Amino acid sequence: MAEHTIGVMLAFARQLHHARDAQRERRWSQNEQWGGRPGLRRPRGRHGRHRRVRSHRARHRREGARAGACACSRCGRHPAADPAPAHEQWGLDGLPALLERSDWVVLAAPHTRESAKLVGAAELARMKPGARLVNVGRGALVDQDALVAALREGRIAGAALDVMASEPLPADSPLWDMPR
């Protein structure tokens, strides 16, 4: 889970999905693909079973060759006194503020009554336009209709979904055709 999360974040940052599409279309896309700055700046974590591994790896990268490139925050029901390996942690009441300042929101929570549609229209509206959502927890954590609307309207930069509310994803789902 940790490797997958870091992998999709790097793929987004390096725009590998656009390179794949350009290759399929036999189109040279280097100029458009690299016209802007890479988008990997400050990954922000969510709570979950594998949060320590993801936070540790991201923190390790920050303290390594690219110091300052990454800071990890965690949000959960039961914050511990020590946020390590994350840099800071918040209770669930801090989620709105964390969404507003995060470049990456990673969901790795279990599906419970409290976590169903944890990220819906209101939460997506709080996210920065350049932010990306990564869900490796449960599909039910995200309101997929609200996510589709946010992606279509460009309210967030992208989403990487390892899980869906309904699996397999129905053939008529608009998510199949979303480039981000």
N, C-alpha and C positions, 0 to 999 in steps of 0.2 A: 504494500500500500504506500509506504513512504517513497519508494523508488518511483512508483507510478506518478505520485503527486509531483515530485520534483521534475520528473520527465515531461509531464504535460505543461508545467510552468515554463520549462526551458523551451519546449516546442512552440508555445505561444510567443515567448520573448524573441525567439529567433524566426518566427513566422513560418515555420516548416509546413503548416497546412496550406499556406499560399504557394509555397514552392512546389508542393505536391500537385496542387490544382494546375499551376502553370505548366508543369511537366506533362500532365495528362493532355493539356491543350496545345502542347508543342509551342509554348510561348516563352520567350526570354523575359524574366521578370526581375532581374537583379536590381534595376534602378528603383522600381516601385516598392520592392520588398525591403530594400535597405535605405529608403529615403529618410526615414525617421530614426530616432534613437531606439535601441532595444528596450522592450518593456519590462524587463526584470529589475525591479528596484527593491520593494519592501514586501516580501511575502508575509501574509498574516494568517495565522492558524486558527482552527476551531478545535474544540475538544473532541476526544475520541480515543479508542483503544490504542491506536498507533501514534498518538500525538507526540509522545516523547521522542520517538525515532525521527519523525519529520522535523520537530523543533530542534533536536540535537544536530541533525545534518545541516539545517539551514543556519543555525547559530555557528556551527563549525566553519561553514563556508564564509560567514561574516568575519570570523576571527582569523581566517586564513589569508590567502593572497589578495582577495578583493575586500578588504576591510571596509565596513560601512555600506556594503552593497545590499545588506539584508537585515531586517529586524523582525523577530517573531513575537506575536502577541497571541494569547490564548484566552478563550472565553468559555466558561462552563458553569454548571450548576453549583459546584463545590470547589471554589478556588482554594488552593493550598497556600500556606504561608510563604513558601519559596516557589517562585514561578519557573525555576530551572526545569528543563533546559530552555524554555521560552525566556524572553527578556522581560516580559510583563504578562500579567493575567488579569482578567476581569470576570465579574459575575455576569449572569445573563442580563442584568439591568444595564450593563455597559455595552451591550451588543449594538444599539443604534449608533453610539458615538464611534465605536470601532469600525462599523460599516462605512461611516462617512470618511474615515481617514485611511482606509486600507486599499492597497493596490491589488491584493490577492485575498480572496476569502475562500478558505478550504473547509469544507464540511466533512466531518468524519464521525458524526454522532450516530448513536443507535436510533431506531424508530420507536418512539414512545408516544403516548397521548400528548405530552408537552412539546415534543419535537416535530410533530406532523406539521408540514408547511411552515417550518421555522423561517424559511426565506420565501416571502410572498411579495406582492406588489409594493407594499410599504417599505420593506427592507431593500428591495431592488432599487426603489426610488432614492433611498439614502446613499447608495453606492456611488462612487465617483464614475464619471463617464469612461475613464480609462481603466476601470477595475475589471477584474476577471473572477468568475466564480468557478471553483473546482469542487465537485461533489464525489467523494469516494466513500461516503457513509451509506445512506439509504435513499432510494429515489423519492420516498415520501417526504423527505426534508424540504424539498423545493416544490413550490407551486409551478408546475410546468407551463401552464397557460400564461401566468405572469412573466415567467422567464422568456417565453417566446415573444411576448409583447415587448419586453425590455430589449431583447436582441434586435427585433425588427426596427424599433424606434431609435436604436443606437444609444440607449441610456446606459448600457455597460459595454465594455469592449469585447467580451466573449465569455464562453462557458465551456468547461470540460466536464462531461458527465460520464462517470464510470458506471453509474446506476440510474435507473429510470423508475418512475412511479409504476409503470406497467412494463413488464419484461416478458418476451422481447418487445422492443419498441414497435408499435403498430406501423405498418407500411405507409399509412396516410398521415403520420405525424409530421408536422412542419419542421421538427428538429432535424430530420434527415437532410433538408436542403439549406440549412443555415450555415453560411461560410465561417461564422465566428463561433 
